[in-house]
């Protein structure tokens, strides 16, 4: 049983869907429980015969919702509860304990630095009854160890994965992607994919893009995504006179195909885990400029598979973007190396096998009566 808030358009949600589509369903039967609503990605799973259920768990009705959730887990004879992110981990683990589910695993896909003392305290208590913690980046692993005091022997690193990369896009894919969006066939385009939230650093990129336009007046910014800061970003575009230079698509189910339209993929985040959008850009052989935060330096080798810049530094961001636009052959070489790295290190099939190995380990420990499955010890 996988527990998550919703299957909306987000990195953690897309990562869960990617994993389930690559999972060995001859060995494991998967059910996804959404604590709020199904969300648009649920249909992808339903089309593949993976059941998605809405099991509402709310703080004000916790006394009723948790036993109802536990009853579902018990009725299905659930062997593993795998929760994704903080709130799903809290409520999923409590329901699993009530139902007597022997194996409890949690993946936190980001840094989660917003947690207050109470939330950190709950996490530390739950870590005592969690069989395995999965971190998606070295940075996230350090935070779990240092801030949340997860026992070192109970946490491991399994990076996010992307669907098996296709060959690097050729010119016809570029032309088709641009035609889909009514973009000019020539002229430089930078691109971003992500939610409109403060952590993504879009105001910094807005400032950097103004500088890039001084050298490349015809440059456009393809902005794929949506989020709570949409109105603020729109107002900022108008204020700095970039309305005609920014193409906002909203959320797109074909975002990975649209990456072919982009000359430089930019991720200006102020904080991150290991973003799925970054791995998808690598798989699509896009030249990348990213900030040195979270798990992005794990994936990007500066000068070989992309360019890394300090966070919140508009000048450095602009210089890196402009350098790739100025030398397309160099940019294309970075994209090819990124594609090869994605194929070798971040294929979702290899990630799926590693996650299933964790299930096997914990289930074997349970059958042996080992303290590992109970979550005690280190």
KEFI-836023 format. One record per residue: x, z, y of N, C-alpha, C in turn. Coordinates in steps of 0.02 Angstrom, whole numbers, padded with zeros to 5 digits, always signed. Layout:
! KEFI-836023
XZYXZYXZY
...
END
This chain:
! KEFI-836023
+00042+00000-00059+00000+00000+00000+00044+00000+00062
+00035-00051+00104+00071-00054+00168+00024-00028+00222
+00050+00015+00265+00009+00045+00318+00039+00024+00385
-00004-00003+00430+00019-00026+00495-00041-00020+00543
-00028-00016+00607-00083-00009+00655-00129-00069+00655
-00100-00128+00661-00138-00190+00661-00091-00247+00645
-00118-00303+00625-00078-00363+00612-00083-00410+00671
-00068-00384+00730-00067-00425+00790-00003-00465+00795
+00005-00502+00850+00064-00543+00860+00120-00499+00887
+00162-00475+00844+00219-00434+00864+00273-00439+00812
+00333-00416+00830+00390-00424+00785+00382-00387+00720
+00362-00323+00722+00353-00284+00661+00298-00314+00617
+00244-00335+00649+00188-00363+00612+00208-00429+00578
+00244-00472+00615+00266-00535+00587+00316-00523+00530
+00357-00471+00538+00406-00456+00485+00371-00434+00421
+00318-00393+00427+00281-00373+00368+00249-00433+00334
+00220-00477+00373+00188-00537+00345+00240-00581+00311
+00298-00591+00343+00351-00631+00312+00371-00602+00244
+00380-00535+00243+00400-00503+00180+00347-00514+00126
+00284-00503+00143+00231-00508+00092+00224-00580+00066
+00236-00629+00109+00233-00698+00085+00290-00715+00038
+00345-00678+00043+00402-00690-00002+00406-00640-00059
+00360-00592-00061+00362-00539-00111+00350-00565-00182
+00377-00529-00231+00367-00546-00301+00300-00515-00322
+00247-00553-00316+00181-00526-00329+00164-00525-00403
+00210-00550-00445+00201-00541-00517+00219-00470-00538
+00259-00436-00496+00281-00368-00512+00246-00315-00472
+00226-00331-00410+00195-00282-00366+00130-00310-00338
+00078-00270-00340+00014-00288-00309+00011-00254-00240
+00004-00294-00187+00008-00268-00119-00062-00267-00087
-00075-00212-00052-00135-00206-00009-00110-00182+00059
-00137-00212+00113-00118-00191+00181-00176-00152+00211
-00161-00093+00236-00210-00052+00271-00194-00053+00346
-00240-00078+00387-00233-00077+00459-00273-00018+00487
-00240+00023+00527-00272+00084+00551-00317+00072+00612
-00310+00014+00645-00353-00001+00703-00397-00062+00690
-00366-00119+00680-00403-00181+00668-00357-00229+00630
-00386-00282+00602-00346-00327+00562-00296-00366+00604
-00317-00397+00658-00273-00437+00699-00265-00508+00673
-00239-00553+00715-00237-00624+00698-00193-00643+00640
-00141-00604+00624-00097-00621+00569-00127-00606+00500
-00181-00568+00499-00212-00550+00435-00234-00611+00397
-00257-00663+00432-00283-00723+00399-00229-00757+00357
-00166-00755+00380-00111-00785+00342-00105-00752+00273
-00114-00686+00271-00109-00649+00208-00171-00663+00164
-00229-00662+00196-00290-00673+00157-00290-00742+00124
-00261-00792+00158-00257-00859+00129-00214-00860+00067
-00168-00813+00062-00124-00809+00003-00148-00758-00048
-00209-00733-00039-00237-00687-00088-00214-00615-00082
-00184-00597-00024-00162-00528-00013-00217-00492+00027
-00242-00438-00001-00299-00404+00029-00278-00364+00091
-00316-00370+00144-00305-00332+00206-00368-00292+00219
-00361-00226+00225-00418-00182+00238-00410-00146+00304
-00464-00133+00337-00463-00089+00396-00482-00019+00373
-00437+00028+00384-00449+00098+00365-00435+00139+00428
-00486+00150+00468-00475+00183+00532-00454+00256+00523
-00401+00274+00558-00379+00343+00560-00368+00361+00633
-00409+00407+00658-00407+00426+00729-00395+00501+00734
-00361+00520+00786-00344+00591+00794-00406+00634+00799
-00456+00610+00835-00516+00653+00846-00558+00662+00783
-00550+00617+00734-00589+00624+00672-00541+00627+00612
-00482+00655+00624-00431+00657+00572-00455+00694+00510
-00494+00746+00520-00517+00788+00465-00560+00748+00416
-00591+00693+00441-00633+00651+00399-00596+00588+00377
-00559+00559+00423-00526+00495+00408-00471+00501+00356
-00430+00554+00360-00375+00560+00313-00398+00567+00240
-00447+00611+00226-00471+00615+00157-00502+00549+00132
-00535+00512+00178-00564+00448+00158-00508+00398+00140
-00455+00398+00180-00398+00355+00167-00365+00375+00100
-00356+00440+00091-00325+00464+00029-00367+00445-00032
-00433+00447-00025-00477+00429-00081-00466+00355-00101
-00457+00312-00051-00443+00241-00066-00378+00233-00104
-00326+00268-00080-00261+00263-00114-00266+00288-00185
-00303+00343-00194-00309+00373-00261-00350+00328-00307
-00403+00299-00280-00446+00255-00321-00406+00195-00347
-00361+00169-00305-00321+00111-00324-00260+00130-00367
-00251+00194-00378-00192+00219-00415-00128+00193-00382
-00125+00202-00317-00068+00178-00277-00004+00214-00298
+00049+00177-00309+00113+00205-00329+00161+00212-00271
+00155+00167-00222+00201+00167-00164+00161+00158-00101
+00174+00201-00051+00149+00190+00017+00209+00173+00060
+00207+00115+00090+00260+00091+00134+00230+00084+00204
+00250+00129+00249+00222+00131+00316+00269+00098+00366
+00240+00067+00417+00279+00029+00465+00264+00056+00536
+00316+00086+00565+00314+00115+00632+00283+00185+00632
+00291+00219+00689+00282+00292+00693+00212+00315+00673
+00160+00290+00706+00093+00317+00693+00069+00300+00622
+00086+00241+00599+00068+00223+00530+00106+00268+00481
+00168+00285+00497+00207+00329+00454+00176+00398+00451
+00155+00424+00509+00124+00491+00511+00060+00493+00470
+00013+00450+00485-00052+00452+00451-00047+00426+00379
-00006+00376+00368+00002+00350+00301+00033+00401+00254
+00083+00438+00278+00115+00488+00236+00068+00546+00221
+00030+00567+00271-00017+00623+00260-00070+00603+00208
-00096+00542+00214-00145+00518+00165-00113+00512+00096
-00051+00488+00094-00016+00481+00030-00005+00549-00004
+00012+00600+00036+00021+00667+00008-00045+00694-00020
-00099+00684+00018-00165+00706-00006-00184+00670-00071
-00165+00607-00077-00183+00568-00136-00135+00577-00194
-00079+00611-00182-00029+00620-00234+00011+00558-00249
+00018+00514-00200+00059+00453-00209+00132+00473-00216
+00166+00453-00270+00233+00479-00283+00288+00452-00238
+00282+00391-00213+00336+00360-00175+00312+00344-00104
+00350+00370-00055+00331+00360+00016+00392+00334+00054
+00383+00277+00084+00438+00242+00118+00415+00225+00189
+00462+00227+00236+00445+00209+00305+00497+00163+00334
+00474+00112+00369+00517+00068+00408+00498+00075+00481
+00545+00094+00523+00534+00093+00595+00573+00034+00623
+00537-00010+00656+00566-00075+00673+00602-00076+00740
+00599-00022+00777+00633-00020+00842+00665+00048+00853
+00686+00060+00915+00720+00123+00930+00671+00182+00935
+00609+00168+00960+00558+00220+00968+00584+00277+01013
+00618+00261+01067+00646+00313+01111+00593+00349+01152
+00531+00325+01149+00477+00356+01187+00452+00420+01154
+00473+00435+01095+00447+00494+01060+00463+00558+01097
+00412+00602+01103+00423+00667+01134+00444+00719+01081
+00451+00781+01103+00475+00833+01057+00429+00843+00998
+00363+00841+01013+00315+00852+00959+00319+00796+00907
+00323+00734+00932+00328+00677+00886+00392+00678+00846
+00448+00697+00879+00511+00702+00843+00507+00757+00791
+00474+00813+00809+00467+00868+00761+00427+00847+00700
+00373+00809+00711+00333+00784+00655+00374+00737+00612
+00413+00694+00645+00456+00648+00606+00505+00686+00563
+00534+00739+00590+00583+00777+00551+00551+00812+00492
+00489+00836+00502+00454+00867+00446+00437+00815+00393
+00414+00757+00415+00396+00704+00368+00456+00677+00330
+00514+00679+00363+00574+00652+00330+00590+00691+00267
+00566+00754+00262+00578+00794+00203+00537+00771+00143
+00483+00734+00157+00441+00710+00102+00440+00634+00100
+00489+00603+00132+00496+00530+00131+00551+00512+00083
+00536+00467+00037+00586+00449-00013+00642+00407+00016
+00624+00358+00057+00674+00315+00087+00652+00294+00157
+00700+00296+00204+00691+00268+00270+00729+00202+00272
+00698+00151+00300+00730+00086+00308+00740+00073+00382
+00802+00060+00402+00818+00039+00470+00832-00035+00470
+00813-00070+00524+00823-00142+00526+00886-00163+00564
+00921-00113+00594+00983-00128+00630+01028-00067+00627
+01093-00078+00638+01141-00023+00641+01122+00026+00695
+01100+00000+00752+01080+00042+00808+01021+00087+00789
+00971+00057+00756+00913+00096+00734+00932+00148+00683
+00979+00131+00639+01001+00179+00588+01034+00239+00621
+01076+00227+00671+01109+00283+00706+01058+00329+00739
+01007+00300+00769+00956+00341+00802+00919+00384+00752
+00901+00354+00695+00866+00394+00643+00909+00452+00620
+00975+00441+00613+01020+00494+00590+01030+00547+00643
+01044+00527+00705+01064+00573+00757+01005+00607+00791
+00953+00568+00808+00898+00595+00847+00844+00625+00804
+00831+00593+00747+00776+00616+00704+00801+00655+00644
+00869+00658+00637+00900+00699+00585+00878+00681+00514
+00871+00617+00503+00856+00593+00435+00918+00605+00392
+00911+00635+00333+00969+00645+00290+01005+00579+00275
+01071+00577+00282+01108+00514+00273+01097+00480+00206
+01086+00519+00154+01078+00490+00088+01009+00460+00076
+00965+00466+00126+00897+00442+00116+00879+00383+00162
+00928+00356+00196+00914+00300+00242+00961+00243+00225
+00936+00182+00231+00977+00124+00219+00958+00069+00267
+01003+00021+00275+00993-00035+00321+00971-00097+00283
+00913-00123+00300+00889-00188+00276+00866-00226+00337
+00902-00278+00357+00883-00313+00419+00818-00351+00411
+00789-00370+00467+00731-00414+00465+00751-00481+00436
+00701-00518+00412+00715-00583+00384+00667-00635+00411
+00686-00698+00405+00644-00753+00426+00635-00801+00367
+00581-00840+00371+00568-00888+00318+00627-00936+00311
+00638-00961+00251+00696-01003+00236+00705-01056+00290
+00762-01055+00325+00771-01101+00382+00769-01174+00359
+00736-01214+00400+00737-01287+00390+00802-01314+00419
+00819-01376+00405+00878-01404+00436+00873-01401+00512
+00929-01400+00547+00926-01399+00620+00883-01455+00647
+00845-01442+00700+00799-01493+00725+00835-01554+00752
+00807-01613+00739+00836-01673+00767+00798-01692+00831
+00816-01748+00860+00787-01767+00924+00712-01779+00919
+00689-01804+00861+00617-01817+00854+00577-01753+00857
+00603-01699+00828+00568-01635+00831+00565-01609+00903
+00620-01619+00938+00622-01599+01009+00570-01637+01049
+00567-01702+01039+00519-01743+01076+00448-01723+01059
+00435-01711+00994+00367-01693+00973+00346-01625+01002
+00392-01576+01002+00376-01510+01028+00362-01514+01103
+00402-01554+01138+00391-01560+01210+00325-01596+01225
+00310-01647+01186+00247-01683+01196+00187-01638+01184
+00193-01593+01134+00138-01547+01119+00120-01505+01180
+00170-01488+01220+00160-01445+01278+00158-01483+01344
+00158-01550+01340+00158-01592+01400+00218-01577+01444
+00276-01567+01412+00338-01555+01449+00376-01620+01456
+00417-01625+01508+00457-01687+01515+00505-01696+01456
+00514-01760+01438+00557-01775+01381+00630-01758+01394
+00650-01763+01457+00719-01744+01475+00717-01685+01523
+00775-01660+01543+00777-01602+01587+00786-01538+01548
+00825-01491+01574+00841-01429+01538+00781-01381+01535
+00773-01351+01477+00720-01300+01468+00750-01239+01435
+00742-01181+01467+00757-01118+01434+00692-01091+01405
+00697-01049+01355+00636-01024+01324+00640-00952+01303
+00583-00919+01304+00577-00850+01280+00515-00845+01236
+00519-00801+01187+00462-00785+01144+00457-00710+01140
+00401-00681+01160+00395-00608+01155+00336-00582+01195
+00322-00519+01184+00268-00486+01220+00289-00471+01292
+00241-00473+01337+00254-00459+01407+00252-00383+01417
+00308-00351+01401+00315-00279+01409+00381-00265+01444
+00388-00205+01471+00447-00189+01512+00511-00196+01473
+00510-00179+01408+00571-00180+01368+00602-00250+01362
+00561-00302+01372+00587-00370+01363+00629-00395+01422
+00628-00360+01478+00673-00376+01533+00658-00441+01570
+00595-00463+01571+00579-00526+01603+00593-00527+01678
+00583-00472+01715+00601-00475+01787+00675-00490+01798
+00719-00466+01754+00790-00481+01759+00802-00556+01748
+00768-00584+01698+00774-00655+01685+00746-00696+01742
+00693-00671+01774+00664-00706+01831+00717-00714+01886
+00753-00660+01898+00807-00662+01948+00862-00710+01926
+00881-00706+01863+00933-00750+01837+00912-00823+01840
+00849-00837+01824+00824-00905+01823+00826-00937+01893
+00814-00897+01944+00821-00922+02012+00892-00947+02025
+00941-00910+02000+01011-00930+02008+01026-00994+01968
+00999-00997+01907+01010-01056+01865+00982-01118+01899
+00925-01112+01932+00892-01169+01964+00933-01197+02022
+00977-01157+02050+01019-01183+02104+01068-01235+02077
+01090-01226+02015+01135-01275+01984+01097-01328+01945
+01038-01311+01920+00997-01357+01880+00927-01357+01909
+00916-01394+01964+00852-01390+02000+00791-01410+01958
+00802-01451+01905+00746-01473+01864+00733-01427+01804
+00770-01373+01799+00762-01329+01741+00693-01297+01740
+00665-01292+01680+00601-01259+01669+00611-01199+01623
+00564-01152+01628+00563-01093+01584+00499-01096+01543
+00506-01104+01478+00450-01103+01432+00440-01031+01407
+00385-01001+01427+00372-00930+01413+00315-00925+01362
+00333-00910+01299+00284-00905+01245+00268-00832+01233
+00205-00813+01239+00186-00744+01227+00135-00720+01277
+00119-00657+01272+00069-00626+01316+00079-00551+01311
+00042-00513+01351+00049-00441+01347+00024-00407+01410
+00030-00341+01412+00000-00302+01467+00029-00317+01536
+00089-00344+01540+00120-00358+01605+00108-00430+01628
+00060-00465+01597+00049-00535+01614+00033-00544+01689
-00013-00504+01716-00031-00513+01787+00028-00498+01832
+00067-00448+01814+00126-00430+01854+00178-00487+01853
+00187-00517+01795+00235-00573+01789+00210-00634+01827
+00144-00647+01823+00116-00703+01860+00126-00693+01935
+00113-00632+01959+00122-00618+02030+00194-00625+02051
+00240-00605+02007+00311-00612+02022+00332-00685+02027
+00305-00727+01981+00320-00799+01983+00299-00828+02051
+00239-00810+02073+00214-00837+02136+00255-00811+02195
+00274-00749+02192+00310-00718+02247+00378-00751+02258
+00412-00771+02204+00479-00800+02211+00477-00877+02209
+00416-00905+02209+00409-00977+02213+00427-01015+02150
+00414-00985+02091+00432-01018+02028+00372-01042+01988
+00313-01043+02019+00252-01061+01983+00259-01129+01948
+00290-01177+01983+00295-01245+01956+00352-01252+01906
+00394-01200+01900+00452-01205+01855+00443-01165+01791
+00388-01129+01785+00376-01087+01726+00313-01111+01691
+00320-01125+01626+00263-01146+01585+00244-01088+01539
+00185-01059+01550+00162-01002+01510+00111-01027+01459
+00126-01017+01395+00082-01044+01342+00033-00992+01315
+00044-00928+01329+00007-00877+01294+00033-00870+01223
-00002-00833+01182+00017-00823+01111+00005-00888+01074
+00054-00909+01034+00048-00971+00996+00064-00958+00923
+00022-00983+00879+00036-00977+00807+00091-01024+00785
+00106-01075+00827+00157-01124+00810+00221-01113+00850
+00235-01051+00868+00292-01036+00911+00358-01059+00880
+00365-01053+00814+00428-01073+00782+00439-01148+00788
+00385-01188+00784+00392-01260+00792+00409-01278+00864
+00383-01240+00912+00395-01255+00982+00466-01239+01004
+00503-01201+00963+00572-01185+00981+00614-01248+00988
+00594-01303+00953+00633-01365+00957+00633-01394+01027
+00585-01375+01069+00581-01401+01138+00633-01369+01183
+00664-01314+01161+00706-01272+01204+00779-01292+01199
+00812-01294+01257+00885-01307+01258+00925-01242+01252
+00900-01188+01280+00933-01123+01275+00879-01070+01264
+00885-01033+01210+00839-00977+01197+00869-00914+01227
+00828-00877+01265+00853-00819+01301+00815-00756+01281
+00850-00703+01266+00819-00639+01252+00851-00586+01297
+00819-00571+01355+00849-00527+01405+00830-00453+01397
+00815-00432+01336+00786-00366+01324+00830-00309+01350
+00795-00256+01370+00829-00194+01390+00838-00147+01330
+00795-00154+01280+00803-00118+01217+00768-00159+01163
+00793-00152+01102+00768-00191+01046+00785-00157+00981
+00753-00179+00927+00776-00165+00860+00817-00227+00840
+00793-00262+00789+00819-00328+00773+00761-00376+00777
+00752-00409+00835+00691-00447+00847+00684-00508+00803
+00625-00517+00775+00611-00574+00732+00618-00639+00772
+00597-00639+00835+00602-00699+00876+00674-00723+00881
+00721-00677+00885+00792-00695+00889+00814-00730+00824
+00794-00701+00767+00813-00731+00702+00780-00799+00693
+00719-00807+00718+00686-00872+00713+00721-00924+00756
+00745-00903+00815+00783-00949+00857+00848-00969+00824
+00881-00921+00790+00941-00938+00752+00925-00988+00697
+00872-00975+00659+00853-01019+00604+00837-01090+00630
+00812-01093+00692+00796-01158+00722+00856-01190+00756
+00915-01160+00748+00977-01187+00775+00976-01193+00851
+00943-01145+00884+00942-01146+00957+01003-01110+00985
+01036-01138+01036+01087-01100+01072+01055-01038+01104
+01088-00981+01097+01057-00917+01116+01099-00879+01166
+01064-00850+01216+01093-00800+01260+01051-00737+01251
+01084-00682+01233+01048-00619+01220+01087-00561+01250
+01052-00506+01261+01085-00446+01288+01114-00405+01231
+01164-00365+01248+01199-00324+01198+01161-00258+01187
+01102-00263+01159+01062-00203+01147+01035-00204+01075
+01021-00145+01049+00990-00139+00983+01029-00174+00929
+00993-00212+00888+01024-00246+00832+01047-00317+00848
+01040-00338+00911+01058-00407+00927+01133-00421+00919
+01178-00374+00937+01249-00387+00922+01264-00389+00847
+01221-00360+00805+01230-00366+00733+01221-00438+00711
+01175-00473+00743+01157-00541+00723+01198-00594+00759
+01214-00582+00822+01248-00632+00864+01322-00614+00871
+01365-00659+00851+01437-00652+00863+01454-00691+00927
+01474-00655+00977+01485-00685+01043+01535-00743+01038
+01515-00800+01066+01559-00858+01067+01559-00898+01004
+01524-00874+00952+01520-00912+00889+01449-00931+00871
+01403-00882+00873+01333-00897+00857+01287-00887+00917
+01316-00875+00974+01277-00865+01035+01319-00830+01087
+01289-00814+01144+01323-00778+01196+01288-00712+01209
+01327-00659+01216+01300-00592+01230+01319-00572+01300
+01271-00540+01335+01284-00516+01403+01259-00445+01409
+01283-00407+01459+01258-00339+01468+01184-00340+01488
+01146-00288+01469+01076-00285+01489+01069-00273+01564
+01014-00296+01593+00997-00284+01663+01049-00313+01711
+01084-00366+01692+01135-00397+01733+01114-00470+01744
+01077-00483+01798+01051-00549+01811+01106-00600+01821
+01161-00579+01854+01216-00625+01866+01249-00649+01802
+01262-00602+01756+01293-00621+01692+01246-00664+01651
+01182-00648+01653+01131-00687+01616+01129-00758+01643
+01127-00765+01709+01124-00832+01739+01187-00872+01722
+01245-00841+01726+01308-00876+01712+01310-00901+01640
+01286-00860+01593+01287-00880+01522+01239-00938+01510
+01179-00934+01538+01130-00989+01530+01157-01053+01560
+01184-01048+01621+01209-01108+01655+01267-01139+01617
+01309-01098+01586+01366-01124+01549+01344-01166+01489
+01290-01145+01456+01265-01183+01399+01229-01247+01421
+01193-01243+01476+01160-01303+01501+01211-01355+01525
+01268-01331+01549+01319-01376+01576+01358-01412+01521
+01364-01382+01463+01404-01412+01408+01360-01414+01345
+01317-01465+01340+01270-01469+01283+01305-01470+01215
+01364-01501+01211+01399-01504+01146+01419-01434+01123
+01444-01393+01169+01462-01324+01152+01400-01285+01131
+01346-01294+01169+01283-01259+01153+01258-01278+01083
+01261-01343+01068+01238-01366+01002+01280-01336+00946
+01345-01329+00958+01389-01298+00907+01370-01226+00894
+01354-01189+00947+01331-01120+00938+01266-01119+00897
+01222-01166+00911+01158-01169+00875+01168-01182+00801
+01214-01227+00784+01227-01242+00713+01255-01181+00677
+01301-01146+00709+01329-01086+00678+01275-01031+00670
+01231-01026+00719+01176-00977+00714+01130-00994+00655
+01116-01058+00647+01074-01080+00591+01106-01061+00524
+01170-01072+00516+01204-01055+00454+01203-00980+00441
+01212-00941+00494+01210-00868+00486+01141-00845+00465
+01089-00873+00496+01020-00855+00477+01007-00871+00404
+01031-00929+00381+01019-00948+00312+01054-00902+00263
+01114-00879+00281+01154-00838+00235+01133-00765+00236
+01119-00738+00295+01111-00665+00301+01039-00642+00311
+00996-00685+00336+00930-00662+00357+00872-00699+00325
+00882-00729+00267+00825-00761+00234+00777-00707+00210
+00713-00719+00218+00663-00668+00200+00662-00657+00125
+00682-00708+00085+00684-00699+00013+00734-00646-00008
+00794-00647+00024+00844-00596+00007+00822-00527+00031
+00790-00525+00089+00764-00461+00115+00710-00433+00068
+00666-00477+00044+00613-00455-00001+00642-00425-00065
+00694-00456-00093+00724-00428-00154+00754-00360-00141
+00783-00350-00082+00814-00285-00067+00761-00231-00058
+00704-00248-00027+00650-00199-00020+00621-00182-00088
+00613-00231-00131+00586-00218-00198+00635-00176-00239
+00699-00183-00226+00748-00141-00260+00739-00068-00240
+00720-00056-00177+00706+00012-00154+00645+00040-00191
+00592-00001-00198+00534+00021-00236+00554+00040-00307
+00593-00003-00340+00614+00009-00409+00653+00075-00414
+00700+00084-00367+00742+00145-00369+00699+00208-00363
+00652+00207-00315+00612+00267-00304+00562+00279-00362
+00534+00225-00389+00488+00234-00445+00525+00258-00507
+00585+00233-00518+00625+00257-00575+00642+00330-00567
+00660+00350-00506+00675+00421-00494+00614+00464-00507
+00555+00440-00488+00493+00478-00500+00482+00487-00575
+00491+00434-00614+00479+00438-00686+00530+00484-00719
+00590+00490-00690+00640+00535-00718+00630+00606-00694
+00585+00616-00646+00575+00682-00617+00629+00701-00568
+00663+00650-00540+00717+00662-00490+00687+00684-00425
+00723+00727-00386+00699+00748-00320+00697+00691-00270
+00729+00634-00284+00728+00578-00238+00657+00556-00222
+00616+00548-00274+00548+00522-00264+00505+00573-00227
+00519+00637-00235+00480+00687-00201+00500+00695-00128
+00558+00667-00111+00580+00672-00042+00620+00734-00027
+00639+00772-00076+00679+00832-00064+00752+00815-00075
+00796+00858-00054+00867+00847-00062+00891+00794-00014
+00953+00769-00023+00982+00721+00023+00986+00652-00008
END
